[in-house]
Amino acid sequence: MTDGHPDLAGYREGLAAGELRAQRCAGCAKTFWPPRPACPRCRCPDTSWVRLPDTGELFTWTVVAHTRLAGFQDAVPYPVGMIALPGAGIRMIGRIDAPAPELRIGMPVRWTFADSPGGGRRPVWSPAGPEESR
C-alpha cells in the first residue's frame, strides 16, 4: 500500500486530527490493521475508523542498516518495531525514535509526530515512562 491508497483515507484523516486510527468491524467488533475494504475475520464490509491508544508495548524490533527508500539513506541505521496495542488487540509497525541499545521487548512506547526522512510528518514511537502506558 502506498500512502495515497484509498484504504488509508481514514488513517490519514486521523493523523490530520492528531489521532492514530484503525478500522473496527461492525459485524464482529474486532479492530484490525492494516485497513481493508472488509473485515479479515468475518468478511463484513461494514467498518468504521476508531481512535487507537497513544501508548503501546514494544513487541519486537530490528535495525534498518541499509535502505533504497528515497530520503531514508541518510537516516540509517534506525530502529523499526512492531508495537502491540493491547487495548485494541492489534500490532502496528513503525519507526522508533530511540537508540537501539536502549530498546527492550515489552517496554512501553508512545507515538508522536516526527519529520519523516522521506518528507512530511509521520507517527514515530518513542520510549514512554511506565506511568504513561496505563
The 8 nearest C-alpha neighbors of each residue, nearest first, counted from 0:
[[1, 4, 2, 3, 7, 6, 5, 33],
 [0, 2, 4, 3, 7, 5, 6, 8],
 [1, 3, 4, 0, 7, 11, 5, 8],
 [2, 4, 1, 5, 7, 8, 0, 6],
 [3, 5, 1, 6, 2, 7, 0, 8],
 [4, 6, 7, 8, 3, 2, 9, 1],
 [7, 5, 4, 8, 34, 35, 36, 9],
 [8, 6, 10, 5, 9, 4, 11, 34],
 [7, 9, 11, 5, 10, 6, 12, 4],
 [10, 8, 12, 11, 7, 13, 48, 20],
 [9, 11, 13, 7, 20, 8, 12, 14],
 [12, 10, 14, 8, 13, 9, 7, 15],
 [13, 11, 9, 15, 10, 14, 8, 16],
 [14, 12, 18, 16, 10, 11, 15, 20],
 [13, 15, 17, 18, 11, 16, 12, 19],
 [14, 16, 12, 13, 17, 11, 18, 10],
 [15, 17, 13, 14, 18, 12, 11, 19],
 [18, 16, 14, 15, 13, 19, 112, 12],
 [19, 17, 13, 14, 16, 20, 50, 51],
 [18, 20, 51, 13, 50, 14, 10, 17],
 [21, 19, 50, 51, 49, 10, 13, 18],
 [22, 20, 48, 49, 32, 31, 10, 30],
 [21, 23, 48, 47, 31, 30, 49, 46],
 [24, 22, 30, 47, 46, 29, 28, 48],
 [23, 25, 46, 28, 26, 29, 27, 38],
 [24, 26, 28, 46, 45, 27, 23, 43],
 [27, 25, 24, 43, 28, 45, 41, 46],
 [26, 28, 29, 24, 25, 41, 40, 43],
 [29, 27, 24, 25, 26, 23, 30, 46],
 [30, 28, 24, 23, 27, 31, 25, 88],
 [31, 29, 23, 22, 87, 24, 28, 21],
 [30, 32, 22, 23, 89, 21, 33, 29],
 [33, 31, 34, 21, 89, 22, 30, 91],
 [32, 34, 31, 35, 21, 91, 22, 7],
 [35, 33, 32, 6, 22, 7, 21, 31],
 [34, 36, 37, 6, 33, 38, 39, 32],
 [35, 37, 44, 6, 34, 38, 46, 45],
 [38, 36, 44, 42, 35, 43, 39, 45],
 [37, 39, 42, 43, 40, 41, 24, 44],
 [38, 40, 42, 41, 37, 35, 31, 43],
 [41, 39, 38, 42, 27, 29, 43, 37],
 [40, 42, 43, 38, 39, 27, 26, 37],
 [43, 41, 38, 37, 39, 40, 44, 26],
 [42, 44, 38, 37, 41, 45, 26, 24],
 [43, 45, 37, 46, 36, 42, 38, 24],
 [46, 44, 43, 25, 24, 37, 26, 47],
 [47, 45, 24, 23, 25, 44, 22, 48],
 [46, 48, 23, 22, 49, 24, 45, 25],
 [47, 49, 22, 21, 20, 23, 9, 50],
 [50, 48, 20, 21, 22, 51, 47, 23],
 [49, 51, 20, 19, 18, 52, 21, 48],
 [52, 50, 20, 19, 49, 53, 87, 21],
 [51, 53, 54, 50, 84, 86, 55, 19],
 [52, 54, 109, 110, 51, 55, 19, 18],
 [55, 53, 109, 52, 108, 132, 110, 107],
 [54, 56, 84, 108, 83, 107, 82, 109],
 [55, 57, 107, 83, 105, 82, 106, 108],
 [56, 58, 82, 105, 104, 106, 59, 81],
 [59, 57, 82, 81, 104, 83, 105, 56],
 [60, 58, 81, 80, 57, 104, 61, 82],
 [61, 59, 80, 79, 81, 78, 62, 58],
 [60, 62, 79, 78, 80, 63, 59, 99],
 [61, 63, 78, 77, 64, 79, 76, 60],
 [62, 64, 76, 77, 65, 78, 75, 61],
 [63, 65, 76, 75, 62, 66, 77, 78],
 [66, 64, 63, 75, 67, 76, 72, 71],
 [67, 65, 68, 72, 71, 64, 63, 75],
 [66, 68, 69, 72, 65, 71, 70, 73],
 [69, 67, 66, 71, 70, 72, 117, 65],
 [68, 70, 71, 67, 117, 72, 66, 116],
 [69, 71, 117, 116, 72, 68, 73, 118],
 [70, 72, 74, 116, 73, 69, 68, 117],
 [73, 71, 74, 70, 75, 66, 67, 69],
 [74, 72, 71, 75, 70, 116, 76, 66],
 [75, 73, 71, 72, 76, 77, 116, 70],
 [76, 74, 77, 64, 73, 72, 63, 65],
 [75, 77, 64, 63, 74, 62, 78, 65],
 [78, 76, 75, 63, 62, 74, 79, 64],
 [79, 77, 62, 95, 61, 63, 99, 94],
 [80, 78, 94, 95, 93, 61, 60, 62],
 [81, 79, 60, 92, 93, 59, 82, 61],
 [80, 82, 92, 59, 58, 91, 60, 57],
 [81, 83, 57, 91, 90, 58, 56, 55],
 [84, 82, 90, 56, 55, 58, 85, 89],
 [83, 85, 55, 87, 89, 86, 90, 88],
 [86, 84, 88, 87, 83, 55, 89, 56],
 [85, 87, 84, 88, 52, 51, 89, 55],
 [86, 88, 85, 84, 89, 30, 51, 52],
 [87, 89, 85, 86, 84, 30, 90, 83],
 [90, 88, 84, 87, 83, 31, 32, 91],
 [89, 91, 83, 82, 84, 81, 92, 88],
 [92, 90, 82, 81, 93, 83, 89, 32],
 [93, 91, 81, 80, 82, 90, 79, 94],
 [94, 92, 79, 80, 123, 95, 91, 81],
 [93, 95, 79, 123, 78, 124, 80, 96],
 [96, 94, 124, 78, 79, 125, 123, 97],
 [95, 97, 125, 124, 123, 94, 98, 78],
 [98, 96, 95, 125, 99, 101, 126, 102],
 [97, 99, 100, 101, 96, 102, 78, 77],
 [98, 100, 101, 102, 78, 97, 62, 77],
 [101, 99, 98, 102, 103, 97, 78, 62],
 [102, 100, 99, 98, 103, 97, 126, 106],
 [103, 101, 99, 100, 104, 98, 106, 97],
 [104, 102, 106, 105, 101, 57, 100, 59],
 [103, 105, 57, 106, 58, 59, 102, 56],
 [104, 106, 57, 56, 58, 103, 107, 59],
 [105, 107, 57, 56, 103, 104, 108, 126],
 [108, 106, 56, 127, 132, 55, 126, 57],
 [107, 109, 126, 127, 125, 55, 54, 56],
 [110, 108, 54, 124, 125, 127, 53, 126],
 [111, 109, 124, 123, 53, 122, 125, 54],
 [110, 112, 122, 123, 124, 113, 109, 125],
 [111, 113, 122, 121, 123, 120, 114, 110],
 [114, 112, 120, 121, 115, 123, 122, 111],
 [113, 115, 120, 119, 121, 116, 118, 112],
 [114, 116, 118, 117, 120, 119, 121, 113],
 [115, 117, 70, 71, 118, 114, 74, 119],
 [118, 116, 70, 115, 71, 69, 119, 68],
 [119, 117, 115, 116, 114, 120, 70, 121],
 [118, 120, 115, 114, 121, 117, 116, 113],
 [121, 119, 114, 113, 115, 112, 118, 122],
 [120, 122, 112, 113, 115, 123, 114, 119],
 [123, 121, 112, 111, 110, 113, 124, 120],
 [122, 124, 94, 110, 111, 95, 112, 113],
 [123, 125, 110, 95, 109, 96, 108, 94],
 [126, 124, 96, 108, 109, 95, 97, 110],
 [127, 125, 108, 107, 109, 128, 124, 106],
 [128, 126, 108, 107, 109, 131, 125, 129],
 [127, 129, 131, 130, 107, 126, 132, 108],
 [130, 128, 131, 132, 127, 107, 133, 106],
 [129, 131, 128, 132, 133, 127, 107, 54],
 [132, 130, 128, 129, 133, 127, 54, 107],
 [131, 133, 129, 130, 54, 107, 55, 127],
 [132, 131, 130, 129, 54, 55, 107, 128]]
